[in-house]
């Protein structure tokens, strides 16, 4: 990211926002849910949710999609209905307060 910002300084906010979509997905998504237009490294540095990095729900909350393996631009289709996706048809139920 630092190299991209160095080469394209005028796009710094957009570049940081794009990168945090995958590298700090829960903090990023929460910030956008609350109306923030960008989620930058400065935002991440003071956000405990973002600092948790890529948690379980960061990946398992993405809608079951045939195109998931081909998404490399940070456009992750999150399911906001508290659904968790994975390879098991009858997973063990685990309760947590993370969602």
C-alpha positions as CSV (number, residue, x, y, z in Angstrom):
1,X,0.0,0.0,0.0
2,X,2.8,2.4,0.8
3,X,4.3,2.0,-2.7
4,X,0.9,2.6,-4.3
5,X,0.4,5.7,-2.2
6,X,3.9,6.9,-3.1
7,X,3.2,6.4,-6.8
8,X,-0.4,7.8,-6.6
9,X,-0.6,10.2,-3.7
10,X,-3.7,11.9,-5.0
11,X,-5.5,8.5,-4.5
12,X,-4.3,7.8,-1.0
13,X,-7.8,7.7,0.6
14,X,-9.2,5.4,-2.0
15,X,-6.2,3.1,-2.0
16,X,-6.3,2.7,1.8
17,X,-10.0,2.1,1.7
18,X,-9.6,-0.5,-1.0
19,X,-6.8,-2.4,0.9
20,X,-8.6,-2.4,4.2
21,X,-11.6,-4.1,2.7
22,X,-9.7,-7.4,2.7
23,X,-7.0,-6.8,5.3
24,X,-9.3,-5.3,8.0
25,X,-12.7,-6.3,6.8
26,X,-14.7,-6.1,10.0
27,X,-13.5,-2.6,10.9
28,X,-13.9,-1.5,7.3
29,X,-17.4,-2.8,6.9
30,X,-18.5,-1.4,10.3
31,X,-17.1,2.1,9.4
32,X,-19.0,2.1,6.1
33,X,-22.2,0.9,7.9
34,X,-21.8,3.9,10.2
35,X,-21.5,6.2,7.2
36,X,-17.8,6.9,7.0
37,X,-16.7,7.5,3.3
38,X,-13.2,6.0,3.8
39,X,-11.5,3.6,6.2
40,X,-7.8,4.5,6.3
41,X,-4.7,3.3,8.2
42,X,-5.3,6.1,10.7
43,X,-8.9,4.8,11.3
44,X,-7.5,1.3,11.6
45,X,-4.9,2.4,14.2
46,X,-7.6,3.4,16.7
47,X,-10.2,0.7,15.9
48,X,-10.1,-2.4,18.0
49,X,-12.4,-4.2,15.7
50,X,-10.2,-3.4,12.7
51,X,-7.1,-4.4,14.6
52,X,-8.4,-7.9,15.0
53,X,-7.5,-8.3,11.3
54,X,-9.2,-11.0,9.4
55,X,-11.4,-12.8,11.9
56,X,-13.5,-15.9,11.1
57,X,-16.5,-13.8,10.0
58,X,-14.2,-11.8,7.7
59,X,-14.3,-14.8,5.4
60,X,-17.2,-16.9,6.5
61,X,-19.6,-14.0,6.3
62,X,-19.1,-13.6,2.6
63,X,-22.2,-14.8,0.6
64,X,-21.8,-18.2,-0.9
65,X,-20.8,-17.4,-4.4
66,X,-19.3,-19.2,-7.3
67,X,-17.1,-16.2,-8.1
68,X,-15.6,-15.9,-4.6
69,X,-12.2,-17.2,-5.7
70,X,-12.0,-14.7,-8.5
71,X,-12.6,-11.6,-6.4
72,X,-9.3,-9.8,-5.8
73,X,-10.4,-6.2,-5.7
74,X,-11.9,-6.0,-2.3
75,X,-15.5,-6.2,-3.4
76,X,-16.7,-8.9,-1.0
77,X,-20.5,-9.6,-1.0
78,X,-21.2,-9.8,2.8
79,X,-24.4,-11.3,4.0
80,X,-25.9,-9.0,6.5
81,X,-28.5,-11.5,7.8
82,X,-26.1,-13.0,10.3
83,X,-25.4,-16.1,8.1
84,X,-22.1,-17.9,8.3
85,X,-20.9,-19.8,5.3
86,X,-18.5,-22.8,5.2
87,X,-18.0,-26.3,3.8
88,X,-20.1,-28.2,6.4
89,X,-23.8,-28.9,5.9
90,X,-24.5,-29.5,9.6
91,X,-21.9,-27.5,11.6
92,X,-21.6,-27.5,15.3
93,X,-23.4,-24.4,16.7
94,X,-21.0,-22.0,18.4
95,X,-22.3,-18.9,20.1
96,X,-20.2,-15.9,20.3
97,X,-20.8,-12.2,20.8
98,X,-18.7,-11.1,17.8
99,X,-21.6,-10.5,15.5
